[in-house]
C-alpha cells in the first residue's frame, strides 16, 4: 500500500492546522497526521492510505480498529483525488458505513461506485455533492477546496440576492437579501478569502455550498419544467386553516357572535394571526414576523389600556353623583366591569407576549392557536377582548349618561322636557356622525362601487315605489 499515489494536499508548516509528524506528539503513528479544525476539534489523515478518521488513533485500541477497517476497505480502488472517511471502526462494521470522497468531482457517497463519475440523475448528483460539502466543512484542514468553489458560491448568492429583489417577502431562498449582501461583501473585500491555504476559507465556502445543495434538493432543482415547478410549489403552499368545527350551525353562531357581540373586531386579529403564522422556508422570517406580531399587539393593547383607564376614572366619578338613579347606576357599574376586564386582559396579554419572544415560543403559540376547539377564529376572539370590552364599556357609559339625563323627566313636553330633548337630539346627532365614521373606515379598505349603499337603497325604494304606482 505504500506504493499508492498520494492525492494533492495543502502544504504544511509548524503553525499549519495539518502539521507533519515531526512537530507532533510521538503518540501519532507515521504516516498519520493530526489535522485541527478552526473550531478546535481534531481528526486524523493518512495521505498514503487516503484515509480520514475522527477516531482518536493516539489510543492503541482505536488505532488497531482503524487499521483493521483499512484492510477491509478496497483502498486500492481509490484513484487520484479520492479518499475515504472511516465512520464506524467496530470490528464487525461493514465497509458500506464508510464515506467515499472524490475531490475532483466534488462527490461523496457511501457507495464507492457513485463517485467514480458524474451521475446523470440530477437528484442523486445534488445529494452526492451535499454530502461532499458537508464532509469538507467538517474536515477542511488536509485538502484545498475545488477551484470552482468560489465561483459557485458567488453564482448562488447572486441569484439568491436577485430572487429576494424579485419575490420580496415571498422568497424562500436560504439567505435573505441582507445576508447575501454581507456574504458577497466578505468575498469581495476580505483578502483572507483570496488565500487558498486558509482553512477558514474552506469551511466558509463549504458551509455556503452545503446550504445551497440542501436547498436545491428540497426544491427539486433541475428536475421539472417551469410549469411543473409552479404546480409543485402551489401544492406545497399551506392550505387555508379550516376551523375544527364542521357543523353549519356552529359556524353561523361564531360569525354572528363576531359580527354582533364583538363588533367585527376579531376579523382584524384573525388576518394578523394568519399572516404571522405563515412559514415560507426561512426561520429568520418566522422570527421577524413573530417580533412584528408581538410589537403590534403590545402597541395596540397599550393604547387600549390608556383609554380604558381614563374611562374607568370617569365612570367611578360618575358613580359618585348623589342623585344617581338605579338604572344609571346599574349601567355605570356594567361599564366599570367592562373597563376593568379590558385592563386586566390587556395587561396580562402584554406581559405574556413580551416575555415569550424566542422562536420556539412562536411555533408553540401558533400551533396551539390553530388547534384549539375554535381554531384561529376562536383565538382571534380572545385577542380582541381588550378592544371589545372597551367598546362595551363606552356603550354602557353612554347609556348611563342618557339614563341619568332622563331619570327626573316625567314629561317630554313643556319647559321641563326641553333639556331632555336637547340632550337626545345631540346624542342622536353624535350617534349618526360616529356611525358614519365607523362605517366609512370599516369599508374604505375594500374596493367599493362608486354608488354608495345609501344611494343604492334610495334607488331601490324609488323603483319599488314606481312599480306600485304603475300597478295602481
Protein Blocks (a to p, Z undefined) as FASTA:
>chain_A
ZZpccdddddddfkbcbdcfklmcfklccfbdcdddfklpacdddfklopacfbdfkbmk
lmmmmmmmmmmpcfklpcghiacddfblcfklcfklpccddfklopacfbfklmmpccfb
lklmmmmmmmmmmmmmmmmmlpccdfklmmmmmmmmmmmmmmmmmnmmmpcbfbdfklmm
mmmmmmmmmmklmpmkbmklmmmmmmmmmmmmmmmmmnogokacfklmmmmmmmmpccdd
ddfbfbfklmmmmmmmmmmmnoommmmmmmmmmmmmpcehiaklmmmmmmmmmmmmmmmm
mmmmmmmmmmmmmmmmmmmpmklcfklmmmmmmmmmmmmmmmmmmmmmmmmmmmmmbfkl
mmmmmmmmmmgmnlmmlmmmmmmmmmmmmmmmmmmmmmmmmmmmmmmpmbfgdjklmmmm
mmmmmmmmmmmmmmmmmmmmmmmmpccdfbdfklmmmmmmmmmmmmmmmmZZ
